[in-house]
Amino acid sequence: MAADVNWYDAWFRAQTQAALEDARAGTLQVLVMQAAQALIDAKRQIEPKS
């Protein structure tokens, strides 16, 4: 059982490190947030102010 725990720990650490080093990880979130902000800004321009 200890061998399984050690194997899983090594695998988990390797997966985590690979995800941290993946340059694509932050790009998509930035694009989504920019698109959301553009929608918010467009909506604010259309609605009359109370």
C-alpha positions as CSV (number, residue, x, y, z in Angstrom):
1,M,0.0,0.0,0.0
2,A,2.9,2.4,0.7
3,A,4.1,2.0,-2.8
4,D,0.7,3.0,-4.2
5,V,0.7,6.1,-2.0
6,N,4.2,7.1,-3.1
7,W,3.3,6.4,-6.8
8,Y,0.1,8.5,-6.5
9,D,2.0,11.3,-4.7
10,A,4.6,11.5,-7.4
11,W,2.0,11.4,-10.1
12,F,-0.1,14.1,-8.5
13,R,2.9,16.4,-8.0
14,A,3.9,15.9,-11.7
15,Q,0.4,16.7,-12.9
16,T,0.2,19.8,-10.7
17,Q,3.6,21.1,-11.9
18,A,2.7,20.5,-15.5
19,A,-0.5,22.5,-15.0
20,L,1.4,25.4,-13.3
21,E,3.8,25.5,-16.2
22,D,1.1,25.4,-18.9
23,A,1.1,28.9,-20.5
24,R,-2.3,28.3,-21.9
25,A,-3.9,28.1,-18.4
26,G,-4.3,31.9,-17.9
27,T,-4.9,32.9,-21.4
28,L,-8.4,31.6,-21.7
29,Q,-9.6,33.1,-18.5
30,V,-8.2,36.5,-19.6
31,L,-10.1,36.3,-22.9
32,V,-13.3,35.3,-21.1
33,M,-13.0,38.2,-18.7
34,Q,-12.4,40.7,-21.5
35,A,-15.4,39.5,-23.4
36,A,-17.6,39.7,-20.3
37,Q,-16.4,43.2,-19.6
38,A,-17.1,44.2,-23.2
39,L,-20.7,42.9,-22.8
40,I,-21.1,44.8,-19.5
41,D,-19.8,48.0,-21.0
42,A,-22.1,47.7,-24.1
43,K,-25.1,47.0,-21.9
44,R,-24.3,50.1,-19.8
45,Q,-24.2,52.3,-22.9
46,I,-27.6,51.0,-24.1
47,E,-29.6,51.3,-20.9
48,P,-31.0,54.7,-19.9
49,K,-29.6,56.0,-16.6
50,S,-32.2,56.4,-13.8
